[in-house]
Amino acid sequence: MPVLDFWYEFASTYSYPAAMRVEALAGQSGVTVRWRPFLLGPLFFEAGWRDSPFNIYPVKGRYMWRDLERICDSLSLPFARPDPFPQSTLLVARVALAIEERLRPAFSRAVYDAEFAKGRAIADRAVVAELLSEIGADAEAMLGRAESPENKAALKAVCEEAKVLGLPGAPCFVTESGEIFWGNDRLKAALDWALRGETREEARR
Amino acid sequence: MPVLDFWYEFASTYSYPAAMRVEALAGQSGVTVRWRPFLLGPLFFEAGWRDSPFNIYPVKGRYMWRDLERICDSLSLPFARPDPFPQSTLLVARVALAIEERLRPAFSRAVYDAEFAKGRAIADRAVVAELLSEIGADAEAMLGRAESPENKAALKAVCEEAKVLGLPGAPCFVTESGEIFWGNDRLKAALDWALRGETREEARR
């Protein structure tokens, strides 16, 4: 079964609908999703941005909020604009990286739901602990693991990997052959590409 | 029949596939397209950009060129990367605005084809004259009209309209109810919205 890497950042607005629908669409296509949490901050820093481009460029920001509202409507996803925006996502990214792979999708969706559906403060340790408990994880043990030196270093390495790949933003979908598709609205194209990749390989066998 | 405004800039890479497919898709949906040539330069200037963001931010540029190549492949559109990029589009934008409405789509497609399929210099007056002749227009008369003070002022007014609308880039599709959809990959969503708009209105009659 072909694998598609789903690169997401918890502060990324378009990553919210992507995270909520990627498993269902990939399942229908017969593609396995690998959840790859990362941070956009280091990439934006390199581009000279010290804030979300949606705050730096208000015209793009206004467009994005309206567009996101429409997308959530069309997917019947609840939507509440985070305040402040962006939320600090260092802690949740560390937890998402540290958590067992089988719990990563559920934890990630719980964070997006708290942030973009319920307007909760996802940088708050107590909120994160609550989300962890709700998905059946040992919250304190997980937070401890998330903040270990090893896990902090691992997240830095992941961000370096995103930089080397040349990810232009989030969400990104990356096929096994290295094709990058940027944006929630490119998920279908990414799945199609992932499937064609496998077909070419299978044809060679 | 609902009307969808198609806002395009001749230097905009994603406007190329949009211009080549908008009429066919709109026709299938029963939507009338209104071609609205404009310039991104004045909007970018306000954002502080003196060059294409794809040049200013090389990571986005690299992604865009690969993505555009894939999109053109999938639509069986020939593709040649313009050199230099971006091309100066002041003259072609003026011509596209001055030309009779019935010739505007054909002229616009001819410019995109020259620029992105054949790698020609679309800022060159002789090239523009040739494209005009090919679509059956009186090239010299049209160039004269394009460069008249009235038409130059009209293009400035169009760019001001784009700014007031809050267009975040190109291409954009704008419905009669004022909904903006940004990007070639949002054409289908824009057509769906335009159709739903009409349905609501018709329901009121």
Interface residues (C-beta under 8 A of the other chain):
Chain A: L43 A47 Y57 V59 K60 R62 Y63 M64 R66 D67 R70 S74 G166 L167 P168 G169 E179 I180 F181 W182 G183 D185 R186 A189 W193
Chain B: L43 A47 Y57 V59 K60 R62 Y63 M64 R66 D67 R70 G166 L167 P168 G169 E179 I180 F181 W182 G183 D185 R186 A189 W193
